[in-house]
């Protein structure tokens, strides 16, 4: 929580009145609740991020498999041509 939010909470509590100990007790309670809510929100965002990363990893794995398959086919084609004597290498 930022300083401005902390100051705003203090202004709200001070304007409510009551004894200093009542205001302090309410401030502690309010801060605990805010931290708990922030923690739950952070946990939810982390879960969403984890799902997004897993999806991205699955997509990347699929793309790598396709690239490896294409490379394997190209290599097989090259090897067939080289063994058949159709491909020659020249130096320039």
C-alpha positions as CSV (number, residue, x, y, z in Angstrom):
1,X,0.0,0.0,0.0
2,X,1.4,3.4,-0.9
3,X,2.0,6.4,1.3
4,X,-0.9,8.3,-0.1
5,X,-3.4,5.5,0.6
6,X,-2.0,5.2,4.1
7,X,-2.5,8.9,4.7
8,X,-6.0,8.8,3.2
9,X,-6.9,6.0,5.6
10,X,-5.5,8.1,8.5
11,X,-7.7,11.0,7.4
12,X,-10.8,8.8,7.3
13,X,-10.1,7.4,10.8
14,X,-9.3,10.8,12.3
15,X,-12.5,12.3,10.9
16,X,-14.6,9.5,12.5
17,X,-13.8,10.7,16.0
18,X,-13.7,8.6,19.1
19,X,-10.9,8.1,21.6
20,X,-7.3,7.7,20.4
21,X,-7.2,4.0,21.4
22,X,-10.5,3.4,19.4
23,X,-9.0,5.1,16.4
24,X,-5.8,3.1,16.7
25,X,-7.7,-0.2,17.1
26,X,-9.8,0.6,14.0
27,X,-6.7,1.6,12.0
28,X,-4.9,-1.7,12.9
29,X,-8.1,-3.6,11.9
30,X,-8.4,-1.7,8.6
31,X,-4.8,-2.3,7.7
32,X,-5.0,-6.0,8.5
33,X,-8.1,-6.3,6.3
34,X,-6.4,-4.3,3.4
35,X,-3.3,-6.5,3.6
36,X,-5.4,-9.7,3.6
37,X,-7.4,-8.5,0.5
38,X,-4.2,-7.5,-1.2
39,X,-2.7,-10.9,-0.5
40,X,-5.7,-12.7,-1.9
41,X,-5.6,-10.5,-5.0
42,X,-1.9,-11.1,-5.4
43,X,-2.4,-14.9,-5.1
44,X,-5.2,-14.8,-7.7
45,X,-3.0,-12.8,-10.1
46,X,-0.2,-15.3,-9.6
47,X,-2.5,-18.1,-10.4
48,X,-3.6,-16.4,-13.6
49,X,0.0,-15.7,-14.5
50,X,0.8,-19.4,-13.9
51,X,-2.0,-20.5,-16.2
52,X,-0.8,-18.0,-18.9
53,X,2.8,-19.2,-18.6
54,X,1.7,-22.8,-18.9
55,X,-0.3,-22.0,-22.0
56,X,2.6,-20.1,-23.5
57,X,5.0,-23.0,-22.7
58,X,2.6,-25.5,-24.3
59,X,2.3,-23.3,-27.5
60,X,6.1,-22.9,-27.6
61,X,6.6,-26.7,-27.2
62,X,4.1,-27.3,-30.0
63,X,6.0,-24.9,-32.3
64,X,9.3,-26.5,-31.4
65,X,7.9,-29.9,-32.2
66,X,6.7,-28.7,-35.6
67,X,10.0,-27.1,-36.3
68,X,11.9,-30.3,-35.4
69,X,9.6,-32.3,-37.6
70,X,10.2,-30.0,-40.5
71,X,13.9,-30.0,-39.9
72,X,13.8,-33.8,-39.7
73,X,12.0,-34.0,-43.1
74,X,14.5,-31.6,-44.7
75,X,17.4,-33.5,-43.3
76,X,16.0,-36.8,-44.6
77,X,15.4,-35.2,-48.0
78,X,19.0,-33.9,-48.0
79,X,20.4,-37.3,-47.0
80,X,18.4,-39.1,-49.7
81,X,19.8,-36.7,-52.3
82,X,23.3,-36.9,-51.0
83,X,23.3,-40.7,-51.0
84,X,21.8,-40.8,-54.5
85,X,24.6,-38.6,-55.8
86,X,22.2,-35.8,-56.8
87,X,23.7,-33.2,-54.5
88,X,27.2,-32.0,-55.1
89,X,29.2,-29.5,-53.1
90,X,31.4,-27.1,-54.9
91,X,33.9,-24.7,-53.5
92,X,34.1,-21.1,-54.7
